[in-house]
Amino acid sequence: MTPLRQRYIEDMQLRDLSKHTQSGYVSAVSQLAAYYGKSPAKISEEELRQYFLYLTNEKKASRSTCTVALCAIKFLYQRTLQRDWTTLQLVRPKKAQKLPVILSREEVQRLLGCLQRPYYRVCLSTIYACGLRLQEGVQLQVTSIDSARMMLHIRKGKGGYDRYVPLPQRALELLRQYWSTHRHPVWLFPGRGWRGRSRPNAPKPMSGRGVQLAFRAALQDSGLQKEATVHTLRHSWATHLLEAGVNLRLIQAYLGHRSPLTTACYTHLTRRAEALATSTINQLVEDLT
């Protein structure tokens, strides 16, 4: 490891960036270094400008890729190398206007029913039942369950914030039943061993990558034609709550969103809201000749 990379990682650790974020940042900076074939410390501001133009105009990189690249490179040059270049203030990835894919309650049940392995089925069922992110679901601990209050304690979610989410009775039963098959003292979903067996003494939880692959296989087996991902379960859960009349601010707290604007996108996805809007519009023009 070069001294610059070591310093960069240490700076990210001092800012308390997550391991996942650190890995993404290092990868983005490595791609910059590989593009020019030299250390990032030797790259000029003009070369940096041309690199961002390359990402946008030639590579046609997605908004998320450009955003990660910008954040990673800004951190390197502004924090680690102490270079406050104007170019870093000019680059702004284009804002996406896409709404998330949503599965109906019937489609969620259909998809989950295609999961054969219990550890994937219970993990993904819990992710949907509690509106969790992938890593939040995979890293659930035995102590995360508060059965007295029927709540699930999410530790260090996105942004490092803790929160509580309601734990449905059925989800609690599934978790207890699955945990009884391995009885790991820490993890509800411990790392996988030989032939996919749970490891009672696994030092870490099972891989999120495996959960993603299992979801894709189940999506294909279900015959659903939607471009869904594991995160779609979280979007669907929030939309289903809103359709059922749950207060938007309460859903915001359950999701761990810092801004209500982030949660407000689900108002555009509910069938009830669309039906109400259509009915109101019809009433407005009812008397027109």
Contacts in CASP RR format, 6 or more apart in sequence:
PFRMAT RR
TARGET T0000
AUTHOR 0000-0000-0000
METHOD contacts of the structure
MODEL  1
MTPLRQRYIEDMQLRDLSKHTQSGYVSAVSQLAAYYGKSPAKISEEELRQ
YFLYLTNEKKASRSTCTVALCAIKFLYQRTLQRDWTTLQLVRPKKAQKLP
VILSREEVQRLLGCLQRPYYRVCLSTIYACGLRLQEGVQLQVTSIDSARM
MLHIRKGKGGYDRYVPLPQRALELLRQYWSTHRHPVWLFPGRGWRGRSRP
NAPKPMSGRGVQLAFRAALQDSGLQKEATVHTLRHSWATHLLEAGVNLRL
IQAYLGHRSPLTTACYTHLTRRAEALATSTINQLVEDLT
2 39 0 8 1.000
4 39 0 8 1.000
4 40 0 8 1.000
4 41 0 8 1.000
4 80 0 8 1.000
5 26 0 8 1.000
7 80 0 8 1.000
8 25 0 8 1.000
8 26 0 8 1.000
8 29 0 8 1.000
8 75 0 8 1.000
8 76 0 8 1.000
8 80 0 8 1.000
9 22 0 8 1.000
9 26 0 8 1.000
11 75 0 8 1.000
11 79 0 8 1.000
11 80 0 8 1.000
12 21 0 8 1.000
12 22 0 8 1.000
12 25 0 8 1.000
12 75 0 8 1.000
13 22 0 8 1.000
15 75 0 8 1.000
15 79 0 8 1.000
17 25 0 8 1.000
18 159 0 8 1.000
18 160 0 8 1.000
20 135 0 8 1.000
24 68 0 8 1.000
24 72 0 8 1.000
25 68 0 8 1.000
25 71 0 8 1.000
25 72 0 8 1.000
25 75 0 8 1.000
25 76 0 8 1.000
26 72 0 8 1.000
27 72 0 8 1.000
28 68 0 8 1.000
28 69 0 8 1.000
28 71 0 8 1.000
28 72 0 8 1.000
28 73 0 8 1.000
29 40 0 8 1.000
29 72 0 8 1.000
29 73 0 8 1.000
29 76 0 8 1.000
31 69 0 8 1.000
32 40 0 8 1.000
32 43 0 8 1.000
32 48 0 8 1.000
32 51 0 8 1.000
32 69 0 8 1.000
32 73 0 8 1.000
33 39 0 8 1.000
33 40 0 8 1.000
33 43 0 8 1.000
35 51 0 8 1.000
35 54 0 8 1.000
36 43 0 8 1.000
36 47 0 8 1.000
36 51 0 8 1.000
40 73 0 8 1.000
40 76 0 8 1.000
40 77 0 8 1.000
40 81 0 8 1.000
41 81 0 8 1.000
43 51 0 8 1.000
45 83 0 8 1.000
45 85 0 8 1.000
45 86 0 8 1.000
45 87 0 8 1.000
48 73 0 8 1.000
48 77 0 8 1.000
48 85 0 8 1.000
48 87 0 8 1.000
48 88 0 8 1.000
49 87 0 8 1.000
49 90 0 8 1.000
52 66 0 8 1.000
52 69 0 8 1.000
52 70 0 8 1.000
52 87 0 8 1.000
52 91 0 8 1.000
55 61 0 8 1.000
55 65 0 8 1.000
55 66 0 8 1.000
55 69 0 8 1.000
56 66 0 8 1.000
61 69 0 8 1.000
63 93 0 8 1.000
63 94 0 8 1.000
63 95 0 8 1.000
63 96 0 8 1.000
66 91 0 8 1.000
66 93 0 8 1.000
67 93 0 8 1.000
70 88 0 8 1.000
70 91 0 8 1.000
70 93 0 8 1.000
73 88 0 8 1.000
74 88 0 8 1.000
77 83 0 8 1.000
77 84 0 8 1.000
77 85 0 8 1.000
77 88 0 8 1.000
78 84 0 8 1.000
78 88 0 8 1.000
99 265 0 8 1.000
99 268 0 8 1.000
99 269 0 8 1.000
100 231 0 8 1.000
100 232 0 8 1.000
100 235 0 8 1.000
100 265 0 8 1.000
100 269 0 8 1.000
101 226 0 8 1.000
101 227 0 8 1.000
101 228 0 8 1.000
101 229 0 8 1.000
101 232 0 8 1.000
101 235 0 8 1.000
102 232 0 8 1.000
102 235 0 8 1.000
102 236 0 8 1.000
102 239 0 8 1.000
102 269 0 8 1.000
103 111 0 8 1.000
103 224 0 8 1.000
103 226 0 8 1.000
103 228 0 8 1.000
103 232 0 8 1.000
103 233 0 8 1.000
103 236 0 8 1.000
104 236 0 8 1.000
105 236 0 8 1.000
105 240 0 8 1.000
107 222 0 8 1.000
107 224 0 8 1.000
107 226 0 8 1.000
108 128 0 8 1.000
108 233 0 8 1.000
108 236 0 8 1.000
110 222 0 8 1.000
110 224 0 8 1.000
111 215 0 8 1.000
111 218 0 8 1.000
111 219 0 8 1.000
111 222 0 8 1.000
111 224 0 8 1.000
111 228 0 8 1.000
112 121 0 8 1.000
112 124 0 8 1.000
112 125 0 8 1.000
112 128 0 8 1.000
112 218 0 8 1.000
113 121 0 8 1.000
113 218 0 8 1.000
113 222 0 8 1.000
114 217 0 8 1.000
114 218 0 8 1.000
114 219 0 8 1.000
114 221 0 8 1.000
114 222 0 8 1.000
115 121 0 8 1.000
115 124 0 8 1.000
115 214 0 8 1.000
115 218 0 8 1.000
117 196 0 8 1.000
117 214 0 8 1.000
118 178 0 8 1.000
118 181 0 8 1.000
119 178 0 8 1.000
119 189 0 8 1.000
119 192 0 8 1.000
119 196 0 8 1.000
119 198 0 8 1.000
119 206 0 8 1.000
120 210 0 8 1.000
120 211 0 8 1.000
120 214 0 8 1.000
120 215 0 8 1.000
122 174 0 8 1.000
122 175 0 8 1.000
122 177 0 8 1.000
122 178 0 8 1.000
122 189 0 8 1.000
123 137 0 8 1.000
123 138 0 8 1.000
123 189 0 8 1.000
123 206 0 8 1.000
123 211 0 8 1.000
124 211 0 8 1.000
124 214 0 8 1.000
124 215 0 8 1.000
124 218 0 8 1.000
124 230 0 8 1.000
124 233 0 8 1.000
125 171 0 8 1.000
125 174 0 8 1.000
126 132 0 8 1.000
126 137 0 8 1.000
126 140 0 8 1.000
126 171 0 8 1.000
126 174 0 8 1.000
126 175 0 8 1.000
127 133 0 8 1.000
127 134 0 8 1.000
127 136 0 8 1.000
127 137 0 8 1.000
127 230 0 8 1.000
127 233 0 8 1.000
127 234 0 8 1.000
128 233 0 8 1.000
128 234 0 8 1.000
128 236 0 8 1.000
128 237 0 8 1.000
129 167 0 8 1.000
129 168 0 8 1.000
129 170 0 8 1.000
129 171 0 8 1.000
129 237 0 8 1.000
130 152 0 8 1.000
130 165 0 8 1.000
130 166 0 8 1.000
130 167 0 8 1.000
130 168 0 8 1.000
130 171 0 8 1.000
130 237 0 8 1.000
131 165 0 8 1.000
131 233 0 8 1.000
131 234 0 8 1.000
131 237 0 8 1.000
131 238 0 8 1.000
131 254 0 8 1.000
131 255 0 8 1.000
132 154 0 8 1.000
132 165 0 8 1.000
132 234 0 8 1.000
133 157 0 8 1.000
133 158 0 8 1.000
133 231 0 8 1.000
133 234 0 8 1.000
134 208 0 8 1.000
134 211 0 8 1.000
134 212 0 8 1.000
134 230 0 8 1.000
134 231 0 8 1.000
135 157 0 8 1.000
135 208 0 8 1.000
136 154 0 8 1.000
136 157 0 8 1.000
137 189 0 8 1.000
138 189 0 8 1.000
138 205 0 8 1.000
138 206 0 8 1.000
138 207 0 8 1.000
138 208 0 8 1.000
138 211 0 8 1.000
139 187 0 8 1.000
139 205 0 8 1.000
140 152 0 8 1.000
140 175 0 8 1.000
140 187 0 8 1.000
140 188 0 8 1.000
140 189 0 8 1.000
140 205 0 8 1.000
141 155 0 8 1.000
141 186 0 8 1.000
141 187 0 8 1.000
141 188 0 8 1.000
142 179 0 8 1.000
142 184 0 8 1.000
142 185 0 8 1.000
142 186 0 8 1.000
142 187 0 8 1.000
142 188 0 8 1.000
143 153 0 8 1.000
144 152 0 8 1.000
144 153 0 8 1.000
144 154 0 8 1.000
144 155 0 8 1.000
144 188 0 8 1.000
145 152 0 8 1.000
145 153 0 8 1.000
145 167 0 8 1.000
145 172 0 8 1.000
145 175 0 8 1.000
145 188 0 8 1.000
146 152 0 8 1.000
146 153 0 8 1.000
146 164 0 8 1.000
146 167 0 8 1.000
147 167 0 8 1.000
147 172 0 8 1.000
149 164 0 8 1.000
150 166 0 8 1.000
150 167 0 8 1.000
150 168 0 8 1.000
150 169 0 8 1.000
150 172 0 8 1.000
151 164 0 8 1.000
151 165 0 8 1.000
151 166 0 8 1.000
151 167 0 8 1.000
152 164 0 8 1.000
152 165 0 8 1.000
152 166 0 8 1.000
152 167 0 8 1.000
153 162 0 8 1.000
153 164 0 8 1.000
154 162 0 8 1.000
154 163 0 8 1.000
154 164 0 8 1.000
154 165 0 8 1.000
155 162 0 8 1.000
156 162 0 8 1.000
157 163 0 8 1.000
157 256 0 8 1.000
158 256 0 8 1.000
161 256 0 8 1.000
161 258 0 8 1.000
163 253 0 8 1.000
163 254 0 8 1.000
163 256 0 8 1.000
165 254 0 8 1.000
166 254 0 8 1.000
175 188 0 8 1.000
178 188 0 8 1.000
179 188 0 8 1.000
181 198 0 8 1.000
182 190 0 8 1.000
182 198 0 8 1.000
182 199 0 8 1.000
182 200 0 8 1.000
183 200 0 8 1.000
184 190 0 8 1.000
184 198 0 8 1.000
184 199 0 8 1.000
184 200 0 8 1.000
184 201 0 8 1.000
184 202 0 8 1.000
187 202 0 8 1.000
187 204 0 8 1.000
187 205 0 8 1.000
188 205 0 8 1.000
189 205 0 8 1.000
189 206 0 8 1.000
190 198 0 8 1.000
190 199 0 8 1.000
190 200 0 8 1.000
190 202 0 8 1.000
190 204 0 8 1.000
190 205 0 8 1.000
190 206 0 8 1.000
191 198 0 8 1.000
191 199 0 8 1.000
191 202 0 8 1.000
191 204 0 8 1.000
191 205 0 8 1.000
191 206 0 8 1.000
191 207 0 8 1.000
192 198 0 8 1.000
192 199 0 8 1.000
192 202 0 8 1.000
192 206 0 8 1.000
192 207 0 8 1.000
193 199 0 8 1.000
193 202 0 8 1.000
211 230 0 8 1.000
212 229 0 8 1.000
212 230 0 8 1.000
215 228 0 8 1.000
215 229 0 8 1.000
215 230 0 8 1.000
219 226 0 8 1.000
219 228 0 8 1.000
226 232 0 8 1.000
234 255 0 8 1.000
235 266 0 8 1.000
235 269 0 8 1.000
238 251 0 8 1.000
238 254 0 8 1.000
238 255 0 8 1.000
238 263 0 8 1.000
238 266 0 8 1.000
239 266 0 8 1.000
239 269 0 8 1.000
239 270 0 8 1.000
241 251 0 8 1.000
241 254 0 8 1.000
242 248 0 8 1.000
242 251 0 8 1.000
242 266 0 8 1.000
242 267 0 8 1.000
242 269 0 8 1.000
242 270 0 8 1.000
242 273 0 8 1.000
243 270 0 8 1.000
243 271 0 8 1.000
243 272 0 8 1.000
243 273 0 8 1.000
245 272 0 8 1.000
248 260 0 8 1.000
248 263 0 8 1.000
248 264 0 8 1.000
248 266 0 8 1.000
248 267 0 8 1.000
249 260 0 8 1.000
249 263 0 8 1.000
251 263 0 8 1.000
251 266 0 8 1.000
252 260 0 8 1.000
252 262 0 8 1.000
252 263 0 8 1.000
255 262 0 8 1.000
255 263 0 8 1.000
257 263 0 8 1.000
267 273 0 8 1.000
END
